[in-house]
Amino acid sequence: MKRWMEYAIAALCGLIFGLGLIVAGMTNPAKVQGFLDLAGDWDPSLAFVMAGAIAVAILPFQSLRRRTQSLCGTPLHLPGQTKAGKTRLIIGSLLFGTGWGIAGFCPGPALVGLASAWLPALLFCAGMFAGFALSGRNTPAATSDDA
């Protein structure tokens, strides 16, 4: 498949994903923090978003286990195939969830906010990109065996 077509498909998927985040309310940090605040004034509405996302994604993800390349013909490297890879996924998930709970942002909604030049999203993205740069210097490159 031509490279420009891969970029076009990725851009379209990103646009649809971003619109879904907006419609679901996940770009509002207060809504996300309300969902994660189980001891306070809990807002369960994002649980329906999560359940819907899992329902839509479970079959395609199961089919990926039998594939060696994407629909575009590029090799698939699925994470967590080794014990080290699973450990990295668990640690990453804990850090991701902690950051999301503290900031009310995760990368997807932050990038949507970045597109609108919203200051909290700009600050979050600056820290996120700084973290990417630092982690790239301090961790081994991910491979299909330990990603």
C-alpha positions in Angstrom: 0.0 0.0 0.0 1.3 3.5 -0.8 2.7 5.4 2.1 0.3 8.4 1.6 -2.6 6.0 1.9 -1.3 4.7 5.2 -1.1 8.3 6.5 -4.6 9.1 5.2 -6.1 6.0 6.9 -4.2 6.9 10.1 -5.4 10.5 10.0 -9.0 9.4 9.4 -8.9 7.0 12.3 -7.4 9.7 14.5 -10.1 12.1 13.5 -12.9 9.6 14.2 -11.2 8.7 17.6 -11.0 12.4 18.5 -14.6 13.0 17.7 -15.6 10.0 19.8 -13.6 11.4 22.7 -15.5 14.8 22.4 -18.9 13.1 22.1 -18.2 10.9 25.1 -17.1 13.9 27.2 -13.6 12.4 27.8 -12.0 15.7 26.8 -13.4 17.3 30.0 -11.0 16.6 32.9 -13.7 17.3 35.5 -15.9 14.5 34.0 -13.0 12.1 34.0 -12.0 12.9 37.6 -15.7 12.5 38.5 -15.7 9.0 37.1 -12.5 8.1 38.9 -13.7 9.5 42.2 -15.4 6.4 43.7 -15.5 7.8 47.2 -17.0 11.2 46.3 -19.6 12.3 43.8 -19.1 9.4 41.4 -20.2 10.0 37.8 -20.7 6.5 36.2 -21.4 7.8 32.7 -17.9 7.0 31.4 -18.4 3.4 32.4 -20.9 3.1 29.5 -18.3 4.6 27.2 -15.8 2.0 28.4 -18.2 -0.9 28.1 -19.1 0.2 24.6 -15.5 0.5 23.5 -14.7 -2.9 24.9 -17.7 -4.4 23.1 -16.7 -2.9 19.8 -13.0 -3.8 20.1 -13.0 -7.3 21.6 -13.6 -9.3 18.4 -11.1 -7.3 16.2 -8.4 -7.6 18.9 -9.0 -11.4 19.2 -8.6 -11.7 15.4 -5.2 -9.9 15.6 -3.7 -12.8 17.6 -3.9 -14.9 14.4 -2.5 -12.3 12.0 1.1 -11.5 11.3 0.5 -8.3 9.4 -2.0 -5.4 9.4 -4.6 -4.7 6.8 -2.1 -2.3 5.2 0.4 -5.1 4.9 2.8 -3.9 7.6 4.1 -6.3 10.3 2.1 -6.6 13.5 4.1 -6.5 16.8 1.7 -7.2 19.6 2.9 -6.3 23.1 3.0 -8.5 26.2 4.1 -11.7 24.5 6.8 -12.3 27.2 6.9 -12.0 31.0 9.0 -8.9 30.7 6.6 -7.4 28.2 3.6 -8.1 30.5 5.4 -6.5 33.4 6.1 -3.4 31.4 2.5 -3.2 30.3 1.3 -3.5 33.9 3.7 -0.8 35.2 2.8 1.4 32.2 -0.9 0.9 32.9 -0.5 1.9 36.6 1.5 5.0 35.6 -1.1 5.9 32.9 -4.0 5.5 35.3 -2.3 7.5 38.1 -1.5 10.4 35.7 -5.0 10.3 34.3 -6.6 10.5 37.7 -4.3 13.3 38.9 -4.5 15.4 35.7 -7.8 14.4 34.3 -6.1 14.0 31.0 -4.7 11.0 29.0 -2.9 11.5 25.7 -5.9 11.2 23.4 -8.1 13.9 25.0 -5.0 16.0 25.6 -4.2 16.0 21.9 -7.8 17.0 21.1 -7.4 19.9 23.6 -4.0 20.7 22.0 -5.8 21.2 18.7 -7.9 24.0 20.3 -4.9 25.6 22.0 -6.4 25.0 25.5 -3.8 26.0 28.1 -4.2 22.9 30.4 -3.9 20.6 27.4 -0.9 22.5 26.2 0.8 22.1 29.6 -0.1 18.5 29.8 1.2 17.8 26.2 4.5 19.6 27.0 5.0 17.3 30.0 4.0 14.3 28.0 6.4 15.0 25.1 9.2 15.7 27.6 8.4 12.4 29.2 8.6 10.7 25.8 12.0 12.3 25.2 13.3 11.2 28.6 12.0 7.7 28.4 13.5 7.2 25.0 16.9 7.9 26.5 16.5 5.7 29.5 14.7 2.6 28.3 15.7 0.0 25.7 13.9 0.1 22.4 10.6 -1.8 22.4 10.6 -5.0 20.4 7.8 -7.4 19.6 9.2 -9.7 22.3 9.1 -7.2 25.2 7.0 -4.2 24.2 
